[in-house]
Amino acid sequence: MDIDLLSKMVKELILDNDRVVLPGLGSFVAEIVPSTFSDKGYTINPPYRKLHFRSKPDEGSELVQFYAQTNNVEFVVAERIIKDFISELKPVIHTKKIVVFPGLGRLRATKENNLFFVADEDLDIYPDGFALEPVSLKTHQETREEVAAVVTDLKSILQEPEAEPEAEPVVEVPEPVVEEPVVEMPAPEVQIEEVQVEEPLIEEPAKKKGSLKKALIIVLSIIFVLLLAYAIVGRVAPDFVDSFLYTPEELKILNHKL
């Protein structure tokens, strides 16, 4: 048995297991790292599976069983072979402070002989994350000409509501309702009273509707201007917008690049 075979068995087992024990040395442990943000929060990195080494003694026979099945030997024989190889590997790590696991990474030891693992950059032990790639939220950078065009369109939108008050005299539709009682009433005095009572009832709602319509148009225009201004500032100066949306501690996390 050699280090290449041991590395291949660990890599094969770690794809379907969260832990692979090396008897007498420690265990390789894989854990899911959730999606993260980078590039000041404008890039979403997909989740991945991280491999590290835990030197705490642990129990597990996955490696021994895999070796026994692959080489068609008894479990006891496979256990003795693996334990003997790891017992020979342990002083090498403590002396040279590093052992390379081909296809996985490097197992290192500190001055106090505490073990830690550095995985290869291209190590992929997450089959479910196949073809997942980082997603950038920066789709387009506006030019000065585009910003000027947006401002021009915005001015034209704000000027349109000023010409609309001329359309208020639409209240002439209820007039037939006023004329019918005037024709039916025989006494001219009653006709005068009905005109005096019903005219303010027709004009006052018309004035209220006109004022509400103007106020609604102004409010919608202001909201549109604020949203458009926020979008422009967010594109041109994202750092300025982030200073309002996040605390200094959150900005440090968002500005961290993996």
C-alpha positions in Angstrom: 0.0 0.0 0.0 1.2 3.5 -0.7 0.1 7.2 -0.4 -1.4 7.3 -3.9 -3.8 4.4 -3.1 -4.7 5.8 0.2 -5.5 9.2 -1.4 -7.7 7.6 -4.1 -9.7 5.6 -1.5 -10.3 8.6 0.6 -11.4 10.7 -2.4 -13.7 7.9 -3.5 -15.3 7.5 -0.1 -15.6 11.2 0.7 -18.0 11.7 -2.3 -20.7 9.6 -0.5 -19.6 10.1 3.1 -19.1 13.1 5.4 -16.3 11.4 7.2 -13.4 9.0 6.4 -11.4 7.7 9.4 -7.7 7.0 9.2 -7.2 4.7 12.2 -4.7 6.0 14.7 -4.3 9.4 13.0 -7.6 11.2 12.6 -10.3 11.6 10.0 -11.1 13.6 6.9 -14.3 15.5 7.3 -16.4 17.1 4.5 -19.0 19.8 5.1 -21.3 22.0 3.0 -20.4 25.7 2.8 -23.5 27.7 1.8 -23.7 30.4 -0.8 -21.6 33.5 -0.1 -21.4 37.1 -1.4 -18.2 38.8 -2.7 -17.3 41.8 -4.7 -19.1 44.2 -2.3 -22.2 42.0 -2.5 -22.6 42.1 -6.3 -21.4 38.5 -6.8 -23.2 35.4 -5.5 -20.9 32.4 -5.1 -22.5 28.9 -5.3 -22.3 26.5 -2.3 -19.5 23.9 -2.2 -18.2 21.1 -0.1 -15.1 21.8 2.0 -12.6 19.1 3.1 -10.6 19.4 6.3 -8.8 17.1 8.7 -9.7 16.4 12.3 -6.9 14.8 14.4 -9.2 13.9 17.2 -9.5 10.0 17.6 -12.6 8.7 15.9 -14.2 5.4 15.0 -15.1 4.3 11.5 -14.5 1.3 9.3 -15.4 2.7 5.9 -11.8 2.8 4.7 -11.0 -0.7 5.9 -14.2 -2.1 4.3 -13.5 -0.4 1.0 -9.9 -1.8 0.9 -11.2 -5.3 1.7 -13.8 -5.2 -1.0 -11.5 -3.7 -3.6 -8.6 -6.1 -3.0 -10.8 -9.1 -2.2 -9.3 -9.7 1.2 -10.7 -10.4 4.7 -11.6 -7.5 6.9 -9.0 -8.4 9.5 -6.3 -8.4 6.9 -7.4 -5.1 5.4 -7.5 -3.5 8.9 -3.9 -4.7 9.7 -2.6 -3.4 6.4 -4.1 0.1 6.8 -3.1 0.4 10.4 0.5 -0.6 9.6 0.7 1.9 6.8 -0.7 4.8 8.9 1.6 4.0 11.8 4.5 4.4 9.3 3.0 7.6 7.9 2.6 9.3 11.3 6.3 9.8 12.1 6.9 11.1 8.6 4.3 13.8 9.1 5.8 14.8 12.4 9.3 14.9 11.0 8.7 16.5 7.5 5.7 18.5 8.7 3.9 17.8 5.4 2.6 14.8 3.4 1.0 15.2 0.0 -2.2 13.3 -0.8 -2.3 13.3 -4.6 -5.6 14.6 -5.9 -6.7 15.8 -2.5 -4.2 18.2 -1.0 -1.5 18.4 1.7 -1.7 17.2 5.3 0.5 19.5 7.4 1.7 19.6 11.0 2.5 22.6 13.2 5.5 22.8 15.5 3.3 21.2 18.2 2.4 18.4 15.7 -1.2 19.6 15.4 -2.4 18.4 12.0 -4.4 20.5 9.5 -5.3 19.9 5.9 -4.9 22.2 2.9 -7.1 21.1 0.0 -6.1 21.5 -3.7 -7.7 24.6 -5.4 -9.4 22.4 -8.0 -10.7 19.8 -5.6 -14.3 19.0 -6.3 -16.1 16.7 -3.9 -19.6 18.1 -4.4 -21.3 16.2 -7.3 -24.6 18.0 -6.6 -23.0 21.3 -7.3 -21.8 20.3 -10.8 -21.8 23.2 -13.3 -22.7 25.8 -10.6 -20.9 29.1 -11.3 -20.8 32.5 -9.6 -23.5 34.9 -10.6 -22.7 38.6 -11.0 -25.3 41.2 -10.3 -23.4 43.8 -12.3 -25.2 43.6 -15.7 -24.6 47.0 -17.2 -22.7 50.2 -16.4 -24.5 53.4 -17.5 -22.7 56.0 -19.6 -23.0 59.7 -19.3 -25.1 59.9 -22.4 -27.6 57.3 -21.0 -27.9 59.2 -17.8 -28.5 62.4 -19.7 -31.2 60.7 -21.7 -32.9 59.4 -18.6 -32.9 62.9 -17.1 -34.4 64.4 -20.3 -37.2 61.8 -20.3 -37.8 62.5 -16.6 -38.3 66.2 -17.3 -40.8 65.5 -20.0 -42.8 63.2 -17.7 -42.9 65.9 -15.0 -44.2 68.5 -17.4 -47.1 66.5 -18.7 -49.4 66.7 -15.6 -49.4 70.5 -15.9 -51.6 70.4 -19.0 -54.2 68.0 -17.6 -56.3 70.3 -15.5 -58.1 71.5 -18.7 -60.0 68.1 -18.7 -61.9 68.9 -15.5 -65.2 70.0 -17.1 -66.2 66.4 -17.6 -68.9 67.0 -15.0 -71.4 68.1 -17.6 -72.7 64.5 -17.9 -75.1 64.7 -14.9 -76.9 67.8 -16.3 -79.9 65.8 -17.7 -80.6 64.7 -14.1 -81.1 68.3 -13.2 -83.3 69.2 -16.2 -85.8 66.4 -15.7 -87.3 67.7 -12.4 -87.4 71.2 -13.8 -89.7 70.2 -16.7 -92.0 68.1 -14.5 -92.5 70.7 -11.8 -95.5 73.0 -12.6 -94.5 75.8 -10.2 -91.6 78.0 -11.4 -90.7 78.7 -7.8 -89.9 75.0 -7.2 -87.8 74.9 -10.3 -85.6 77.7 -9.0 -85.1 76.0 -5.6 -84.0 72.7 -7.2 -81.4 74.4 -9.3 -80.0 76.2 -6.4 -79.8 73.1 -4.2 -78.4 70.6 -6.8 -75.8 72.8 -8.5 -73.3 72.8 -5.6 -73.8 69.0 -5.2 -72.5 68.6 -8.8 -69.7 71.1 -8.7 -68.2 70.2 -5.3 -67.5 66.5 -6.2 -66.0 67.6 -9.5 -63.6 70.0 -7.8 -62.7 67.3 -5.2 -62.1 64.7 -8.0 -59.9 67.1 -9.9 -57.8 68.0 -6.9 -57.4 64.4 -6.0 -56.4 63.5 -9.5 -53.7 66.2 -9.5 -52.4 65.2 -6.1 -52.2 61.5 -7.2 -50.3 62.4 -10.4 -47.8 64.5 -8.4 -47.3 61.8 -5.8 -46.7 59.1 -8.4 -44.3 61.4 -10.3 -42.3 62.0 -7.1 -42.1 58.3 -6.3 -41.0 57.5 -9.9 -38.3 60.2 -9.7 -37.0 58.9 -6.3 -36.9 55.3 -7.6 -35.1 56.3 -10.8 -32.6 58.5 -8.9 -31.9 55.6 -6.5 -31.3 53.2 -9.5 -28.9 55.7 -11.1 -27.0 56.3 -7.9 -26.8 52.6 -7.3 -25.2 52.0 -10.7 -22.9 55.0 -10.7 -21.8 55.0 -7.0 -22.7 51.6 -5.4 -20.4 52.3 -2.4 -22.4 55.4 -1.5 -25.7 53.4 -1.5 -24.1 50.5 0.5 -23.1 53.0 3.2 -26.9 53.7 3.8 -28.1 50.1 3.5 -25.4 48.3 5.6 -23.6 48.9 8.9 -19.8 49.2 8.9 -19.6 45.6 10.2 -21.8 44.3 7.4 -19.8 46.3 4.8 -16.6 44.6 6.0 -18.3 41.2 5.4 -19.7 42.2 2.0 -16.3 43.6 0.9 -14.5 40.4 1.8 -13.5 38.5 -1.4 -13.2 34.7 -1.3 
